[in-house]
Amino acid sequence: MWEGPLEKISDCKFKIPKSYKPGMRVDGIIYADEKLIGSIKKDKAPEQVANVAFLPGIVKHSLAMPDIHWGYGFSIGGVAATDPENEGVISPGGVGYDINCGVRLLKTNLTFEDVKSRISRIVDVLYQNVPSGVGSKGEIKVSFHEEKKILLGGAKWAVKRGLGIEEDLECCEEYGAIEGADPDCVSDRAYERGKAQSGTLGSGNHFIEVQAVDEIFDKSVAEKLGLFTGQIMVMIHSGSRGFGYQVCDDYLRVMVKCSSKYGINLPDRQLACAPVNSREAKQYIGAMKSAANYAWCNRQVLMHLVRESFGRIFSKSWQSLGMYLIYDVAHNIAKFEKHKVNGKEKMLCVHRKGATRSFGPGNPALPVRYKDIGQPVIIPGDMGTGSYLLVGTKKAEEETFGTTCHGAGRVKSRHESIRTVDFEGLMRDFKSRGIEVRATGKRTIMEEAPSAYKNVDDVVNVVHRAGLSKKVCRMKPLCVVKG
């Protein structure tokens, strides 16, 4: 239980004043309402929000989204921006182990009526076609030289090989490949772990979920995106797999030594960091961006496998099924972006750890198709409840460096969930709600049970009311393949 100071400053914002701990450079801000703040205080994640406020060069606030829960160094849902021109640092703990874990959402022209008798068939084919689980390996096995091309090309590498179309890239954050990746900053161990994992789902909370649109909140935006009630959607959640994990692990060891080298005093060694312009930081950034591109390639290949699966089931091309990408967003990454601080535009290093970019209409980073509505924001819930599509806002750019939440957020650890969940009862509950679930083992299903998560409706309502993103539609799950 966290018992530190928490001042309510609006219906959706609470403040941890920088007077709480000597050494805090800025206040901490947690986006939550009265309903959520109680569960947030049961966790010690607010202490991590306070600790992040110690980072050299941090500007404005140490932020946390309503899906906040305990993480490594930063809380999951933690956001912080540092100023490279004023002692700003980069911290691997502010990115996470699964670098560029993210979500992509496809629409189709299918309706619930088209699929309701085929749900079991759909989930079985997806489970057969998409490699999943711990250590899973895919059909794409590349040489050391070719893997370097993936690290530089990201999703573009896959599209060039016929695993997608150019339009897919336009609908990805960073157009599917962030500039500045440096494969030479990646260890041999990371290369070894990544060479056979492109196009694999992985384990934990990763999933492929077939959904139906069950409620539309903004008809105008929904129409522009080609969405309608009852429409079938597919959501893919995965990241950089063992490759990204190894990159994080390698550089955390490097960063721990930087604290004494650069005279950085922090309350938690898991926040180990280095000045953005230092040799160590530049190497980490080159490796992190390589892992981010690996993840974009991975999700591109996963989407190709999903399209192939639907084509087999319905005996049609994926194009005739209308399986086009709406957007792909990252939620574990640090990026260099221009934001206003005290009225002046500055290039900042923005850490988003379990948090999603949420740029508003007109932002130059967005493709033409989304300039007038804002960036699509994809927020998955638990596998038994629902998920959301939102769009970014100018207010998010002003308040949170263009950031919103990334999911429902855990309220139980994986261990606690396994200890408390009745597996047979859980599966009966899924069946009663018409949800089919497949996984490599029952442990994953128990870890990811709906009771382990906050109610995604509550979390999304906070960011909507706070103006950090705007609700477009809600999707209900029909079938899920878990990692």
N, C-alpha and C positions, 0 to 999 in steps of 0.2 A: 504493500500500500504506500502510495506516495503522499507525503504530508507537507510538502513545501507550499509556498505561497502561490495562489492561482487567482488572479483578479479578473472578474468578468467585465469585459469592455464593450461587448455588444451581444446580441442574441446568439451569435455564431463565433465569437472570439473570446479567448481567455489569454491573459498575460502572465508570464513568469518574469517579474521585474529583475533587472540586472543587479539590483542590490541584494538579491537572494544569496549570491556567492561572490566573494571577492575574486576578481579576475574575469568575470563575465563582461564582455565588451559591448553587448547589445541585449535587449530584452528577448525573451522567448515568447512566441505567439503560437497558440494551439487553436486550430479551427474546430469547433465542436459546439453542440448545444447542451442544454441541461440534461437531456436524456443520455447523451453519449459520454459526457465528462465524468460521470460516476464510474463507468467501466474503465475509462482511460486512467483514472486515479488509482485503480486497483493494480495497475501495472507500474513498473518503475520507468517507463519510457519518458515521462516528463523530465526526469533527472537527466536523460540523454539530451533532451532539448536544451536544458541549461548548460550542459557540458559543451555542446557544439558552439555555444555563444562565446567560448574561450578562443576559438580559432583565430589566429592572426589574419587581419585583413577582412574579417567578416563585416558585411554592410547591412544596414537596416535592421533585420531581425534574424534570429534562429527560428525557423518555421516548422510546423508540423500540421499535417492534414488530419481529417477526422478518422482515417483508418489507421492512425498511429498505434504501434505496438513495439515491444522491445526488439532491438536488433543488435548488430555488431557495430559498436561505436556510435553511429547515428541510429536513431530509432527508424523502423520501417515507417515511411510516411514523412521522413525528415527532409527538409530543404534548407540549403544555405548557399549564399553567394559571397565570394570573396573578390577583392580588388587586387589584381596582380601588380598594379602600380603602387600599392600601399600595403606591402607585406603579405599580400594574399597568398594563401596556400591551397593545395589540392590534397584531399584525404581519400584513400581507397575505401575507408569505412563509410564515406558519404556516397559511394557508388554501389558497393555490395559485391558479393562473390559472384553472383550470376549477372555479369556485365551485360547490359542491354537485354535483360529479361524484358519482354514486351508483349503486346497484344496486336493482332490484326483481325479485322472484321470483313467478311465477304457477304455480299447480298446475293440472292438468287431470284429467279422469277417463279419459283415454286411456292405453293401455298400449303397450309397445314393439311388441307384436304388431299393434296397430292402425295403427302408423305406419311399420313397417320397410320396406314396399313403396312408401311415399310420401315418403321422405326428400328425394329430388331435387325433387319437386313442392313440398314445403313450403319448402325453402330458396329455390327460384326465386320463389315467390309472395311470400315475405317480402322478398326482394331487390327485387322489382318494386314492392311497396307502400310500403316504408319508405325515404324519401330518406336517402342516406348519402354519405360522402366529404367532402373539404375544401370548405367554402363551400356545402354542399348546402342547398336551400331546400324548404320544405314547402308543403302546400296551404293552411295557415293563414297568411294575410297580414293583419295588423291595422294599424289607424291608430295614430298616436301616443297618442291618448286611450285606445284599447282596450288598447294594450300596457301602459299604466299599471295597468289593471285586472288584467292577468296578474301584474304585479309585486307587487300587493297580495293577489291571490287564490290564486296558485299553482295547485295541482291542482284547487282548488275552481272556478276559472274554467272549466276544461275540463269538469268534471262537470256544471256548470250548463248547459253547451251540449250535453249528451247524449253526451259522450265518456267515459262511465264512470258509476259509481253511487256513492251515498253511502258504501257499505261500503268502497269503495276508499280513501276518505279516512281511515277508522278504522285502516287497515292501512298508513299512512304515518307515518314520523317527523314530528313536529309537525303531524300530521293534514294534511299536504300543503301547509301554508302557515305560515311562521314569522311571528310578530307583530313589528312594529317596522320593517318595510320602509318606506323613504322614497324614492319614485320621483323626488322633486325633487333627490336627491343623485346622480342618474345623468346622465352626459354625453349630449349629442345623438348623438355617435358610437356610444355603446353602444346607444342606441335604434335607430339606423339598422341596426346589425349584427344586432339581435335581431328586427326586425319580421317577417322571413320564415323564421325558423329554428325555430319551435315545431313539434314533431313531426318532428325530423330527428335522425338518429343521430350525425352528425359523423364524425370521422376518428380516427386513432391507435388506442388500445386500446379504443375503444368497440365494442360488439357487441350482437347479439341471438343467443342460443344456445338451441337446442332440446336438451333433455337427458333422460336416463332415470335414475331413482333406482337405483343399483346396490348400495348397502350402507346399512343402517340400524344406527346405534350406540345410539340411545335409543328403544326401542320405545314407551315410555309417551308421550313428547313427540311422536313421529311420529304416533301414533294420534290424539292431541289435535289435531294439525295436518291430519289426514286424508291422511297420506302412506303409501305402500306401495312395496315393491320392484317395479321395472319401470314405475313411473308416469312419465308424460311431464310435464316441467316446462319452463318458458320463463324465461330470465334476460335482463334488459335492463340494459345498462350505458351510461349517457350522462350529460351534465351540462348546463351553462348555455350551452354553445356560444360563439359569438363575443361574445355579450352579456357573459357572465361574464369572459371574457378581457379585454375592454375595461375593465370595472370595475376589475379587478386592475391593469391597466396604468396607468390613470388615477391610482389612489390610491398606487401605488408611487412615482410622481413626487412626489406630495404628501408622503408619509411621509419620503422622503429628506431633505427640508428640515426635518422635525421634530426630527431628531437634534440639530442645533445649537440650534434654538429652545428645546428642553426639556432640553438638557444631557445627552443620552443617549449614552453611549460604548459602542459595540459592535465586535466584531472583524470583522464582515462587514456591508457596507452593504446586502446583500440581506435582512438582518433588520430593515430600516428599520421604525420603529414610532412610535406616539404614545400618550400616557397615555389610558386608556379614557375618562376623563371630559373629554378635550379636545375642542375643536370639530372638529378634523380626524378624530379617531377616531369621533366620533358620526356624521359624514358618511359615513365609510367603512362603518360598521356598517349605516347605513340603505341604502347602495348594495349592500353584500354580501348583506343579507337580501333585497333586491329580486332579485338574481341567483339566490339560493337558491330563491326562489319561482318564478322563470322555469324553473329546472331541474326542479322538481317538476311544473310544468305540462307541460314537454317530455316527461318520462317517462310522464306520464299519457296524453298524446296518442299516444306510441309504443306504449303498451300497447293503446290502442284500435285502432291499426292492426294490431297482432299478432292481437288478437281477431277483427277483420274478416277477416284472412287465413286463419285457421284455419276460420272460418265458411264461407268460400268453398270451401276445400279439402274439408271434410267435409259440406258442405250442411246445416249445423245452426247454431243460434244458439250464441253463445259460452257462454251460461248452460247450455245442455244439454250442452256439452262440459266443464263444470265449471271454466272458466277464471277462477278467483278469485285475487285477490292475497293472497299470504302476508304480504309486507312490502316496504317501500321504505326504504332507509337511505342516508344521506349519508356521504361519506368525505373531503370537502374543505370544512371549515366551521369557524367559531369560534362558540361558543354560550355563553350565560350560564346556568350551572347551579349548584345548591347541592351542595357536597361538604364532607366533614369534613376539617379541617386541624388537627392537634394536638388532636383531640377536640371541636373547635368547628365548627359548621356555618357555612360562608361561601358567599356568592355569588361565583363565579369565572368568569373568561373562559377557556374551554377551547378551545384550538386543536387541531383534528384534521386533520392534513395526510396524506392517504393512510392514514387510520385510521378505524375504524368504531365507532360508539357500541355499548355492550354492557351495557345496564342489566339488572339481575337481577330475580327475582320480587318482586312487591310494589311496584316503583317507581311513584310517582304519575304519571310521564310516560307510562306504558303504558296502552293500552286494556284494558278488562275482560277481553277474550278471552285476553290474554297475561299477566295479573297473576300467575297461578300457575306459569307456566313460564319467564318471562323474555322479554326482547325477542328476536325472531328476528334472527339475524346472518347476513348473506349474504357468502360469501367465494369469489369466482371464481378459478379457476386459469387456466392458459394454454389455448388452444383445442384442444389435443390431449390433455389429461390428465384434468381433472375439476374439479369445484367442490363447495363444501360449504354446508350449512345448519347453523348452530349456534344456541345461545341464550345470552343474557347471564347474568352471575353477580353475586352480591353481592361476591365477591372482587375483581372488576374495578372495582366502585364504590369499594372500599377502597384499591386499589393504583394504578389507572391512570385515575382519574376516569371510570370506566365505559367503558373503551376497549379494543379489541382490534385485530387486523390488518385489512387491507382486501383482500388478494390474495396472489399468490405472491411478487411483488417481482422486479424485473429484476436480472439478473446481467450482461447485455450492453446497451450503448447501442444505440439504433436504428441508428446508423451501423455499429457493429461487427456487428450482426446481419445487415444487408444485405450486408456484405462477406464474411461467413463462411457464409451459408446457401445451399445449393443448392436453388433454387426447385423445379425438376422433381422432385428427390428428396424434397423436403418434401411436395409434392402427392401423390406416390406413397405416401408414408407415411400421409398422411391417408386415402387411398383404401383402403389395406390394413387400416385400423382402422375402416372404415365411416363416416368423418366427411366430410361434404360441406361445402365452404367457398366462399363467394362474397364478392367485394370489388370495389371500384371499380378496383383495380389491383394488380399483384403486389407492388409495393413495400410496401404495408401488410401483406400476408401475411408477407413476409420480415422486416419489423420486429417482427412479433408472433409469430414462430416459437417453438415450445415451448422450444427451446434458449436463448432469450433470458431465460428466467425460472427462478427457483428452483423446486424441486419443491413444489407446493402441499401435498402430504401432509406434508412435513417442517415447513412453516410452520404449518399448522393443528395438527399434533401438539404444537408448542411452546405455543401459546396454550391448547390443551386441557389439557395437563399443568400449565401455570402457573395454571390456573383462571380465565383471563380470559374464556373462553367455553367452552361445552360442546358437543361434536359431537352432531348429531342424525342427519344422513345425508349421503351423498356421491352426486353425480350425474356421469354420464359424458356427454361431448358426442356428439350425433348429427349436428347441422348448425349452421353458424355463418355469420351475416352480419356482416362486418367493415366498419367505417367507412372 
